[in-house]
């Protein structure tokens, strides 16, 4: 008989780690032998000092994808949708820029993040038609990579398309489908797709420095576009109710059959390789990450939603699942310390450490150098003094929010010819891993980190620094438009500066692109209703300064 968990000791250890990481609270659930044990530490809201409990509701971020995948697979189980039929079978008007992808992309591609479709869906709003609008806005959506070519995580788009298929098949809105087809049959009372009631909901916090401590997040929730991929709220206990289904061949704890055993096998065994296998896992299944812990298979998903975070781990061989929800983060080292303490108490396999760098490797660094980017994200890999560095340009507004410099610089330590450790000097950042892979004509074609894939950029012509000086007529509209513009920056272009005057009436942005007219066309397309802007060629050496009179 398994020994009982020492909840008192585990709660004390959790409280110690929360204090160390300055995270206000966390709620833990442990499922073993069909029974759930829950405990929590810290406070769900710093202003009220209300303590967190196992019934505190948190946003679970991208763990929402596992919920959505399971609900979608109920329709597969009923024969109403097929994983390998084209999306167009269910959404006849579906179209992206590539005609072949428009005709051939399937639900399976969306579930395992291999569609390659850029997250270029504009602003679909917050209405009930949000997923319909996202699909309609995709007509010009480009490919990050060819269909099925490699794994590249889709934060919102892929699962929003799945949600729209669910709506068309079931005749209702995704939120209602999730309630009626999944949350209700599971017997859940605290899980929802819409903003949770404030009586038991945790408040999200940012931790920008250990000295400053947690500060309230300026954003309460992700946009509704992220709903199927990021907006489910739940408790640690109810998250494990879903995990129970995967451990028990599709049965819920209340005896309801959610899906057949064959669907559980399909969800866990239909897998694609992940280029960077170390930080999360070497394979991706249908709504689940597949981890390898010292030869033992573990199913997982992580989530982050506006300064709240979630971890779910399912250990089928041990019949165990663990959930953690917190109102700050995510921090990988925090999760590892908490879960390894619990796993050791359970007497089961623990989380493997990241690999060590291999000092014996001799690499041709020129094969990796270059820019890897997609709209809103740019990585520059460069060799400096015989070492490889990765420079990451933050969204200027994100840098200001997080109190970080706009460009971060990391040394890359080789694990193999295609994999690198990326340690950080920042005490708030854990070591990450990076894959730089698929060589063509002597140069790597993709950079994969944090599950996202970024193709090598064609930088020809992106040499002109253009300064846009704006007189703002609608402050909120201007900066919201700028956020949208940043996410849709043309390939090869970079955004090096975004500042506002103290009174908010003026703004200066510097964009590197192929021409002044190209920047004007792009910038005006987003900001024209909210500001009058003049354009000047800036000093290419430093891209700062003011236009001459």
Residue pairs with C-beta under 8 A, 6 or more apart in sequence:
2 32
2 33
2 346
2 347
3 347
5 30
5 32
5 37
5 342
5 345
5 346
6 345
7 37
7 39
9 345
10 28
10 39
10 341
10 342
10 345
11 39
11 40
11 41
13 338
13 341
14 26
14 28
14 39
14 40
14 41
14 338
15 41
15 42
17 23
17 334
17 337
17 338
18 24
18 25
18 26
18 41
18 42
21 207
21 328
21 329
21 331
21 334
22 207
22 210
22 213
22 214
22 328
23 42
23 205
23 207
23 214
23 326
23 327
23 328
23 329
23 331
23 334
24 42
24 43
24 44
24 45
24 46
24 52
24 202
24 203
24 205
24 214
24 327
24 328
25 40
25 41
25 42
25 43
25 44
25 51
25 52
25 56
25 202
25 326
25 327
26 40
26 41
26 42
26 52
26 324
26 325
26 326
26 327
26 338
27 38
27 39
27 40
27 52
27 53
27 54
27 56
27 58
27 235
27 236
27 324
27 325
27 326
28 38
28 39
28 40
28 54
28 236
28 322
28 323
28 324
28 338
28 342
29 36
29 37
29 38
29 54
29 235
29 236
29 237
29 239
29 240
29 321
29 322
29 323
29 324
30 36
30 37
30 38
30 240
30 320
30 321
30 322
30 342
30 346
31 240
31 243
31 244
31 247
31 320
31 321
31 322
31 323
32 319
32 320
32 346
33 319
34 244
34 248
34 253
36 237
36 240
36 241
38 54
38 55
38 236
38 237
39 54
40 51
40 52
40 53
40 54
40 56
40 236
41 52
42 51
42 52
43 49
43 50
43 51
43 52
44 50
44 51
44 52
44 56
44 200
44 201
44 202
44 203
44 327
45 202
45 203
46 203
46 205
46 214
46 216
47 203
52 202
52 327
54 235
54 236
54 237
55 190
55 200
55 235
55 237
56 200
56 201
56 202
56 235
56 325
57 190
57 196
57 197
57 200
57 201
57 202
57 233
57 234
57 235
58 201
58 202
58 233
58 234
58 235
58 236
58 308
58 310
58 325
58 326
58 327
59 196
59 202
59 204
59 221
59 222
59 230
59 231
59 232
59 233
59 303
59 305
59 306
59 308
59 310
60 232
60 233
60 234
60 239
60 303
60 305
60 308
60 310
60 325
61 222
61 230
61 302
61 303
61 304
61 305
61 308
61 309
61 310
62 155
62 229
62 230
62 301
62 302
62 303
62 304
62 305
62 310
63 232
63 239
63 301
63 302
63 303
63 310
63 312
64 159
64 193
64 226
64 227
64 228
64 229
64 230
64 231
64 232
64 303
65 159
65 228
65 229
65 230
65 287
65 301
66 242
66 287
66 288
66 301
66 312
67 178
67 182
67 191
67 232
67 242
68 159
68 162
68 163
68 178
68 228
68 229
68 232
68 287
69 111
69 159
69 162
69 267
69 286
69 287
69 288
70 182
70 242
70 245
70 258
70 259
70 267
70 287
71 166
71 177
71 178
71 181
71 182
72 81
72 107
72 111
72 162
72 165
72 166
73 259
73 263
73 266
73 267
73 286
73 287
74 181
74 182
74 258
74 259
74 263
75 81
75 166
75 169
75 170
76 82
76 83
76 107
76 263
76 266
77 259
77 260
77 262
77 263
80 169
81 90
81 107
81 165
81 169
82 89
82 107
83 106
83 107
83 108
83 111
83 266
83 270
83 286
84 106
84 107
84 108
85 106
85 107
86 103
86 104
86 105
86 106
87 94
87 105
87 106
87 107
87 110
87 161
87 165
88 94
88 102
88 103
90 165
90 168
90 169
91 135
91 161
91 164
91 165
91 168
93 135
93 136
94 102
94 135
94 138
94 161
95 102
95 138
95 139
96 102
96 105
96 117
96 138
96 139
96 140
96 141
96 142
96 143
97 139
97 140
97 141
97 142
97 143
98 142
98 143
98 147
100 147
101 115
101 116
101 117
101 143
101 147
104 147
105 115
105 117
105 147
107 162
107 165
108 270
108 286
109 115
109 147
109 148
109 158
110 154
110 158
110 159
110 161
110 162
111 158
111 162
111 286
111 287
112 151
112 270
112 271
112 272
112 284
112 285
112 286
113 151
113 152
113 153
113 154
113 158
113 272
113 284
113 451
114 147
114 148
114 149
114 150
114 151
114 152
114 272
115 147
115 148
115 154
115 158
116 143
116 144
116 145
116 146
116 147
116 148
116 149
116 150
116 152
117 138
117 141
117 142
117 143
117 144
117 154
117 157
117 158
118 141
118 142
118 143
118 144
118 157
118 374
118 375
119 154
119 155
119 156
119 157
119 375
119 487
120 137
120 138
120 140
120 141
120 142
120 375
120 488
121 134
121 137
121 138
121 141
121 156
121 157
121 160
121 225
122 137
122 484
123 484
124 130
124 131
124 133
124 134
124 137
124 224
124 225
125 133
125 224
126 223
126 224
127 133
127 224
128 173
130 160
130 224
130 225
130 227
131 160
131 161
131 163
131 164
131 167
131 174
131 225
131 227
131 228
132 164
132 167
134 157
134 160
134 161
134 164
134 225
135 160
135 161
135 164
138 157
144 152
144 374
144 453
144 454
144 455
145 152
145 446
145 453
145 455
150 275
150 438
150 446
150 448
150 453
151 272
151 273
151 274
151 275
151 284
151 448
151 451
151 453
152 448
152 451
152 452
152 453
153 450
153 451
153 452
153 453
154 229
155 226
155 229
155 230
156 225
156 226
156 229
156 230
158 229
159 228
159 229
160 225
160 227
160 228
160 229
162 228
163 174
163 227
163 228
164 174
166 174
166 177
167 173
167 174
167 177
170 177
170 181
172 180
174 193
174 227
174 228
175 193
175 194
175 227
178 193
178 232
179 192
179 193
182 258
183 191
183 192
185 252
185 256
185 258
186 238
186 241
186 242
186 245
186 252
186 253
186 254
186 256
186 258
187 241
187 252
187 253
187 254
187 256
188 234
188 238
188 241
189 238
190 196
190 200
190 233
190 234
190 235
190 238
191 232
191 233
191 234
191 235
191 238
192 232
192 233
192 234
193 227
193 231
193 232
193 233
194 231
195 201
195 220
195 221
195 233
196 233
201 233
202 308
202 325
202 327
203 216
203 217
203 327
204 216
204 217
204 220
204 305
204 306
204 307
204 308
204 327
204 328
205 214
205 215
205 216
205 217
205 307
205 327
205 328
206 214
206 215
206 216
206 217
206 307
206 328
206 401
206 402
207 213
207 214
207 215
207 328
207 329
207 428
208 215
208 402
208 403
208 428
209 403
209 428
210 427
210 428
214 328
217 306
217 307
218 401
219 306
219 307
220 306
221 231
221 305
221 306
222 230
222 231
222 305
222 306
224 231
226 305
230 303
230 305
231 305
234 325
235 325
236 323
236 324
236 325
239 310
239 312
239 323
239 325
240 321
240 323
241 252
241 253
243 312
243 314
243 321
243 323
244 251
244 252
244 253
244 321
245 251
245 252
245 258
245 259
245 264
246 264
246 267
246 268
246 288
246 299
246 314
246 316
246 321
247 314
247 316
247 319
247 321
249 260
249 261
249 264
250 257
250 258
250 259
250 260
250 261
250 263
250 264
251 257
251 258
252 258
266 286
267 285
267 286
267 287
267 288
268 285
268 286
268 288
268 290
268 299
268 316
269 285
270 285
270 286
271 283
271 284
271 285
271 290
272 283
272 284
273 282
273 283
274 280
274 281
274 282
274 283
274 284
274 289
274 448
274 451
275 418
275 435
275 437
275 446
275 448
275 453
276 419
276 433
276 434
276 435
276 448
276 449
276 451
277 283
277 292
277 419
277 435
278 354
278 355
278 415
278 419
278 433
279 332
279 354
279 432
279 433
279 450
279 451
280 289
280 291
280 300
280 302
280 451
281 289
281 290
281 291
281 292
281 298
281 300
282 290
282 291
282 292
283 289
283 290
284 290
285 299
287 301
288 299
288 300
288 301
288 314
289 299
289 300
289 301
289 302
290 297
290 298
290 299
290 300
291 297
291 298
291 299
291 300
291 313
292 298
292 352
293 315
293 349
293 350
293 351
293 352
294 349
294 350
294 352
296 315
296 317
296 349
297 316
297 317
298 313
298 314
298 315
298 316
298 349
299 313
299 314
299 316
300 311
300 312
300 313
300 314
301 312
302 309
302 310
302 311
302 312
302 330
303 309
303 310
303 311
303 330
304 310
304 329
304 330
307 327
307 328
307 329
308 325
308 326
308 327
308 328
308 329
309 325
309 326
309 328
309 329
309 330
309 331
310 323
310 324
310 325
310 326
311 322
311 323
311 324
311 330
311 335
311 339
312 321
312 322
312 323
313 321
313 322
313 323
313 339
314 320
314 321
315 321
315 348
315 349
318 346
318 348
318 349
320 346
320 348
322 339
322 342
322 343
324 335
324 338
324 339
326 334
331 428
331 430
332 430
332 432
333 430
336 351
339 350
339 351
340 350
340 351
343 349
343 350
343 351
344 350
354 421
354 431
354 433
355 415
355 419
355 421
356 415
357 413
357 414
357 415
357 420
357 421
358 414
358 415
358 416
361 414
361 416
361 417
363 388
363 414
363 417
365 383
365 386
365 387
365 388
366 383
366 442
367 439
367 442
367 443
367 444
368 381
368 383
368 388
368 412
368 436
368 444
369 381
369 382
369 383
370 380
370 381
370 443
370 444
370 456
370 457
370 459
371 378
371 379
371 380
371 381
371 456
371 457
371 459
371 492
372 378
372 379
372 381
372 436
372 446
372 447
372 454
372 455
372 456
372 457
373 379
373 454
373 455
373 457
373 491
373 492
374 452
374 454
374 455
375 487
375 488
375 489
375 490
375 491
376 395
376 486
376 487
376 488
376 489
377 452
377 454
378 392
378 393
378 457
378 494
379 390
379 391
379 392
379 447
379 449
379 454
380 390
380 391
380 392
380 393
381 388
381 389
381 390
381 391
381 412
381 436
381 447
382 388
382 389
382 391
383 389
387 411
387 412
388 411
388 412
388 414
388 420
389 409
389 410
389 411
389 412
390 409
390 410
390 412
390 422
390 434
391 407
391 408
391 409
391 410
392 407
392 408
392 410
393 406
393 407
393 494
393 495
393 496
394 402
394 404
394 405
394 406
394 407
394 408
395 483
395 486
395 495
396 406
396 486
396 495
396 497
396 498
396 499
397 479
397 482
397 483
397 486
397 498
398 404
399 405
399 406
406 496
406 497
410 422
410 423
410 424
411 422
411 423
412 420
412 421
412 422
412 434
413 420
413 421
413 422
413 423
414 420
415 421
415 433
418 435
418 436
418 437
418 444
419 433
419 434
419 435
420 433
420 434
420 435
420 436
421 431
421 432
421 433
421 434
422 431
422 432
422 433
422 434
422 449
423 431
424 430
424 431
424 432
432 449
432 450
433 449
434 447
434 448
434 449
435 446
435 447
435 448
435 449
436 444
436 446
436 447
436 448
437 444
437 445
437 446
437 448
438 444
438 445
438 446
439 445
443 456
444 456
445 455
445 456
446 453
446 454
446 455
446 456
447 453
447 454
447 456
448 454
457 491
457 492
458 491
458 492
459 492
460 492
461 492
461 514
461 515
462 492
462 493
462 494
462 512
462 513
462 514
463 512
463 514
463 540
464 512
464 513
464 514
464 515
464 516
464 519
464 537
464 540
465 496
465 510
465 511
465 512
465 537
465 538
465 539
465 540
465 543
466 510
466 511
466 512
466 513
466 516
466 519
466 520
466 535
466 536
466 537
466 538
467 508
467 509
467 510
467 535
467 536
467 537
467 538
467 543
467 545
467 547
468 508
468 509
468 510
468 511
468 519
468 520
468 523
468 533
468 534
468 535
469 506
469 507
469 508
469 533
469 534
469 535
469 536
469 547
470 478
470 506
470 507
470 508
470 509
470 527
470 531
470 532
470 533
471 505
471 506
471 531
471 532
471 533
472 478
472 500
472 504
472 505
472 506
472 507
472 530
472 531
473 530
473 531
473 532
474 529
474 530
474 531
475 504
477 529
477 530
478 507
478 527
478 530
478 531
479 500
481 526
481 527
481 529
481 530
482 498
482 507
482 509
482 526
482 527
484 526
485 522
485 523
485 525
485 526
485 527
486 495
486 498
488 526
489 495
489 511
489 522
490 513
490 518
490 522
492 513
492 514
493 511
493 512
493 513
493 514
493 518
493 519
493 522
494 511
494 512
495 509
495 510
495 511
495 512
496 510
496 511
496 512
496 543
497 508
497 509
497 510
497 543
497 544
498 507
498 508
498 509
499 507
499 508
499 509
500 506
500 507
501 507
507 531
509 523
510 538
510 543
510 544
511 519
511 522
511 523
512 543
513 519
513 522
516 535
516 536
516 537
519 535
520 533
520 535
523 533
523 535
524 533
527 533
534 547
536 547
538 544
538 545
539 545
